């Protein structure tokens, strides 16, 4: 009973090159693939850190309100913590 093993995925298969030209062609394919992947990564990276467009008044006001609410929330939290833990000080 002869059981054959399944072939590994293409990226794990050994490539057999019969000539220098085959090696050069494979090298060029890999270089193009790397450049394509690099371009995609650059676009995604810029998209992560790009500021949203706040050119309209509504978006600007929304951003201002969000920032103000965050600051107010931080102040209230600080005041509550101050009031809760000020009794632990020695007088």
C-alpha positions as CSV (number, residue, x, y, z in Angstrom):
1,X,0.0,0.0,0.0
2,X,1.7,3.2,-1.2
3,X,0.3,6.4,0.3
4,X,1.6,9.6,-1.3
5,X,2.0,12.7,0.8
6,X,0.2,15.8,-0.3
7,X,2.2,18.6,-1.9
8,X,3.2,21.5,0.3
9,X,1.9,25.0,-0.5
10,X,3.6,26.7,-3.5
11,X,5.6,29.0,-1.3
12,X,7.1,26.0,0.5
13,X,7.9,23.9,-2.6
14,X,11.5,23.8,-3.7
15,X,12.0,25.7,-6.9
16,X,14.2,24.0,-9.5
17,X,16.1,26.3,-11.8
18,X,17.7,24.9,-14.9
19,X,19.4,28.1,-16.1
20,X,20.7,31.4,-15.0
21,X,17.9,33.1,-16.9
22,X,15.3,31.2,-14.8
23,X,16.9,32.5,-11.7
24,X,17.0,36.1,-13.0
25,X,13.3,35.8,-14.0
26,X,12.3,34.6,-10.6
27,X,14.4,37.4,-8.9
28,X,12.5,40.0,-11.1
29,X,9.1,38.5,-10.1
30,X,10.0,38.7,-6.5
31,X,11.3,42.2,-6.8
32,X,8.1,43.4,-8.4
33,X,6.0,41.6,-5.8
34,X,7.9,43.3,-3.0
35,X,7.6,46.7,-4.6
36,X,3.8,46.2,-5.0
37,X,3.4,45.1,-1.4
38,X,5.6,48.0,-0.3
39,X,3.3,50.5,-2.1
40,X,0.2,48.9,-0.5
41,X,1.8,49.2,3.0
42,X,2.7,52.8,2.4
43,X,-0.9,53.7,1.4
44,X,-2.3,51.9,4.4
45,X,0.3,53.5,6.8
46,X,-0.5,57.0,5.5
47,X,-4.2,56.3,6.0
48,X,-3.6,55.4,9.6
49,X,-2.1,58.8,10.6
50,X,-3.8,61.2,8.2
51,X,-5.9,63.8,10.0
52,X,-9.6,63.8,9.1
53,X,-10.7,66.6,6.9
54,X,-12.3,69.3,9.1
55,X,-12.8,71.9,6.4
56,X,-16.5,72.3,7.1
57,X,-17.9,74.1,10.0
58,X,-20.0,71.2,11.2
59,X,-17.0,68.8,11.3
60,X,-14.9,71.5,13.1
61,X,-17.6,72.0,15.7
62,X,-18.0,68.3,16.2
63,X,-14.3,67.9,16.7
64,X,-14.3,70.8,19.2
65,X,-17.2,69.3,21.1
66,X,-15.5,65.9,21.3
67,X,-12.3,67.4,22.6
68,X,-14.1,69.5,25.1
69,X,-16.1,66.5,26.4
70,X,-12.9,64.6,26.8
71,X,-11.3,67.4,28.8
72,X,-14.4,67.8,31.0
73,X,-14.5,64.1,31.6
74,X,-10.8,64.1,32.7
75,X,-11.4,67.1,35.1
76,X,-14.4,65.4,36.7
77,X,-12.5,62.1,37.1
78,X,-9.6,64.0,38.7
79,X,-11.9,65.9,41.1
80,X,-13.6,62.6,42.2
81,X,-10.2,60.9,42.8
82,X,-8.9,63.9,44.7
83,X,-12.0,63.9,46.9
84,X,-11.9,60.1,47.5
85,X,-8.2,59.9,48.4
86,X,-7.6,63.2,50.2
87,X,-8.6,61.5,53.5
88,X,-5.6,59.2,53.4
89,X,-3.1,62.0,54.0
90,X,-1.8,62.4,57.6
91,X,-2.7,65.7,59.2
